[in-house]
Amino acid sequence: MTGHNENGDNENADEDRRTGGRSRALRAAGLVLAGALVLGAAAGGWVYWHLNDNIKSVDINSALGDDRPPKTVATPSPTGSADASPAASPLPTGAMNILVLGSDSRSGKENQELGGGDSSGARSDTAMVVHIDPGRTGATVVSIPRDTLVTRPSCPLPSGGFTAVQYGAMFNSAYSVGGPVCAVKTVESVTGVRMDHFIEIDFSGFAKLVDALGGVEVTTDQDIDDDMSHLHLKKGTHHLDGTQALALARTRHGIGDGSDLGRIGLQQMLVKALLAQLAHTSLLSDPTRLYRVADAVTAGLTTDTGLDSLPELMSFGESLRGLTADRTTTVMLPVVTAPSDRNRVIAREPAASDLWKSLR
């Protein structure tokens, strides 16, 4: 009798130990899982904060007030995104005009190493008015030569006061004297077209974006030999990394007559190459690359306050998912040599006015 009880007690003790061991193991697994979830949420929160904090913005609407061309009427789609939930906000589908500037800012070590402008301030090295068609499946990109002579309007300054009106000013001087606000004001004054948004990307941001996408493929129809931009390419097709793509965007002395007009053709080729690379890159299936692209885009970006957050940028990007390289038309503002200076150009009329009218 006594032996039987001892065996039973031992069996119960063993069961208790096994049960306790399983409970401890489950608790440990639960703690590990909970910790992983907390860390994952924290990492996700940090990524969101980091990307959102990257974006710099300028309140152009407040600075310019109501003395501007009329707004483009944005029309939301009736159902929104095809995979959106019923409660999700519909994506905008209306026409839109965006001023996109490439800045040669020297701020930061990376921009200096990539050949940014002098320390006296940045200039708008590249200027494009991007018109997105209704439905947002087609676009027209109009490049404005930086050497174009224009009437630069009076612009509000961040420190207070206004710049003086200047006749026969180089187009890119607007950014130099009054930053993004004056650049937008000058474009709207010259074109009569309201800029719904402003986007600026610096040298470093552009190079990082190209690298994050795995480079871009371009085809040149002539040899490029430019010691100033450090780019040397034979005629033909090339796969360029970020530094090489930036050099191509800056090249002017190794092609054509060495003017800014030849460079514009290369810049427009790069725009289409970037769109093509984006279309062929599966970002959603590659979280690491998606983060690199997002970090590159946001780190080098300055926008107006309508695009200065991740949700706004994501909604904007989603609305353009039907836009491809073959649906994007690139043109240059029609120009002729300026009578006052053979090294400058002026808008060729009536072709220039007709072009801007088509974008209103």
N, C-alpha and C positions, 0 to 999 in steps of 0.2 A: 504493500500500500504506500509505504513511504517512498519506495523507488519510483512508483508511478507518478506521484505528485512532483517529485524532483524533475523527472523528464518533462512533465507538462510545464512546469515552471520554466525550464530551460527553453522549451519550444516557444513559450510566450515571450520570453526575454529576447530570443532571436528575432521573432516577428516584430517586436517593438523596435529592436535595433534597425531591422530592415526598413520598417515604416518610417522611423525617424530619419534614417539615411536618405530615403526617397524624398521626404519632406524637405530636408536640408538641401538636397540636390535641386529640387524644384524651386525652392526659395532662391537658391544661388542663381539658377538659370533665369528666374524671373527678375532678379536684381540686375543680372548682366543684360538681359533684354531691355529692361527699363532704362538702364544706363545708356545702352546703345541708342535707344529712341531719343533720350534726352540729348545725347551728344549729336545725333543726327539733326534734331530740331535746332539745336544751338548752332551747328555748322550751317544749316540752311538759313537760319536767321542772320548769322554773320555774313554769309555770301550775299544775302539780300541787302543788308545794311551796307556792306562794302561796295557793291555795284551801284546802289542808289546814291551813296555818298560820293562816288566818283564824279557824278554829273555836275557840271558847273552851269549856271544859267544867268541870263540877263533879262530883266523885265522890260522888254521893248515896248509892249503895249502901253504901259504907264508912262514911259519916257516920251513916246511920240504923241499920245493923246488921240484926238479925233481928226486931226488934220492929215488924213491919209486917204488913199483910194478906197472904194467900198469893199467890204469883206466878201470873200467867196462863200456862197451859201453851201454848207455841208449837209448832205442828205443821208441819214442813216438807212441801212438796208432794212427791209421789212422783217426779216427773220434773223438777221445777224449771221454769225459763223455757223457753218453746217453742223459742227459738232458742239456748239455752245448749248448750255442748258437754257430752258425757257426763261430763267430769271436773269441770264447774262445780258449785259447791255449790247445792243446791236452795234456792229462795226460800222464806222463811217464809210460812205462810198462816194461822197461828193468830190468835185474837182478841188485841187489844192495847189498853191504855189509856195515853193520853199526856196529861200536863198541859202545856198551851200557855199561856205568859204573854206579854203585850205589855207591855214595860217602858217607863216614862216617864223613863228614865235621862237625866241631863244631861251624862254624860261625853262629851267630844268636842264640837268646834265644831258639827258638823252636827246633833247631837241638840239642842244649845242653840238653834240657829237654828230648829229645827222645833218648839220649845216644850216641851223636856224639863222634868222636875221640878226642884225647887230643889236647890242644891248640897249639901244635907244628906244626900242619898241618893235612890236610885230607889224607885219603887213599882210594884206590879203593876197597871197601869192596866186591863188586860184579862186575864181568866182563863177558860180553856175546858178542860173535860175532854173529850178526843176519844176515843171508843170505836170501834175498828175491828172490824167483825164478822168471824167466821171466814170465810176465803176472801178477805177484804180487798177486796170489791167494794162494800161498803156501810159507812156510818159514822154515828154519832150524835154531834153536838157539843153539849155542855151548857155554857152560860154561867153562871158564878157571879157575881152582882152583888157588886161590891167593897164595898158598904155592908152586906153581910150580917153579922149578929152571930153569932159562933161561939165555941166554947171553943177557944182556941189552946193546943195542947199545949206541953210543955217541949221545946225544940229545942236541939241541939248548935250551938255557935258556932264559926266558923273559928278564932277566937283562943283557944279552949278554954272549958270551962265550958258552962253551959246557961242558956237563958232560963227564966223562971218561967211556970207555967201561968197563963193569964189567961182569965177568964170574961167573956162579953159583949164580946169584942174584934172590931173590924172585920176582915173576912176579909183585906183587902189589907195589914193591918198585919203579917201573918206574914212577908211578903217584906221589909218594912222593917226588922224586928228581926233576922231570921235568914237572909235571902237565899233562894235556890232551895231549899236543904235544908229550911228551916222552911216554905216554901210547900208543898212536897211532903208533909211531915209533917202539916201542918194539913189538907190535902185528904184524905189517907188516913185521918186520925182522924175527920173529919166524915162521909166517905162509906163507909168500910169497903172501899174499892176500891183495889187496888194500882196504883200508877202505874208502868208498865213503863219509861216514858221521860219525860224532861223536855226541853222546847224553849222557849227564850225568844228573842224578837226585839225589837230596840229600834226607836225611831222612825225613825232613819236607814235601817236595814236594810229596814224595811217599805216606806218610800217608794221606795227604790232598786229593790226587787223589782218593785213596780207599774210603775215607769218602764221597767225592763228588759223587761217583758212587753208593753210598748206601751200601758199603761193598762188600766183595767177599765171595763165598762159596768154601770151600776146604774140602777134605776128607783125613784124616790121617790114616795110617794103623798101627799106634802104639801110645801109650801114649807119650806125650811130657811133660817133667818136667824139665824146665830149669830156675834156679834162676838167671842166668846171664842176660837172655833176658826178664825175668819176665813173661814167657809164660808157662801156665799149661793147657794142653788140654788132654782130654781122647780120645782114639781111636774112630774114627767115623767122621761124617760130622758136620762142624761148619760154622756159618756165622760170619766172622771177620770184625771188624771195622779197621780203618787205623792204629791205634796204635798196635792192635793185629797182623795185617798183617805184619807190619814192624818187630815186635818181631819174627814172624815166619820166615821171611827172614833172620834174624840174628841168629836164633837158631842153635847151634851146640853141646852144652854140654849135652842137654837132649835127644839126639838121637844117634843111632849107636855107633861108637867108639869115638865120641866127636870131630872128625876132620872136616875140611872144606868140605870134600867130601860128608858127610851126609847132610850138609846144602844146597848143590847145588841142591839136589833133591827137597827140599822144595821150593827153589827159582824158579825152573822150574815149579813146580806145581802152584805157584802164577802167573807166566806169563800167563799160560793157563786160570787160574781163572779170571784174569783181562780181557783177550780177550773175554771170555764168558760173563762177566758182561757188557762189552761195547756193545756186540752184542744184549743183552737183554734190554738195556737202551735206551729209545726213547729220545735222547737228543734234537733233532730238535723240538719236540712237547713240550718241557719243557725248555723255555729260561733261567729260574733261575738256573736250574741244569746245563744246558749247560755252563752258565757263570762260575759257581763254578768249573766245570771240567776244563774249559779253564784256569781259574785263577790258579788252583792247578798245572796244567801241566806247565804253563809258569813260575810261580813263583819259582819253584824248578829246573828249567831247565838251562843247559849250553849246547850249541851246537857249531858245526863249523859254519863258516860264510855262508854256503850254506843253513842253516835251521834257520837262526836267525831273521826271520820276520814272522808275522802272515800269509801273503799270501803264503810264502814258506812252512810253516808248514801245512797250510790248503790244499795246493796242494799235499803235501806229504801224508797227512792223507787220502785225497780223493782217491789217487792212490792205497791205501791199503784197500779199502772198501770191496773187495772180500776175504780178508784174515780172516780166522776164527780159533778158537782154534783147531778144528779137522783137520785143514790143516797145523798145526804148529808142527814140530818135534823138540823135545828137546833132546839134547845129551850132554855128558860131554867129554871134551878132554880126550882121552885114556892116562892113566898115570900108573906108577909103583913107588914103594918106591925108593927114591934116595939112591944110595949106600953110599953117603957121610953123609947122615942125615936121620934117620928113621922117623923124623917128617916132612920131605919134600918129594915132588914127582917130577918126571921128565916125559916128554912125552914118551909114549910107542910107539916104532917104529916097523914095518912100518905103524901101524894103524893111528898114528897121522898125518903123512905126507899124507897118502891116504885121510884122512878126509879133510885136507886143500886143497888138489888138487881138490876135488869134488866141492869146493866153488869158484874156480877161473873162 
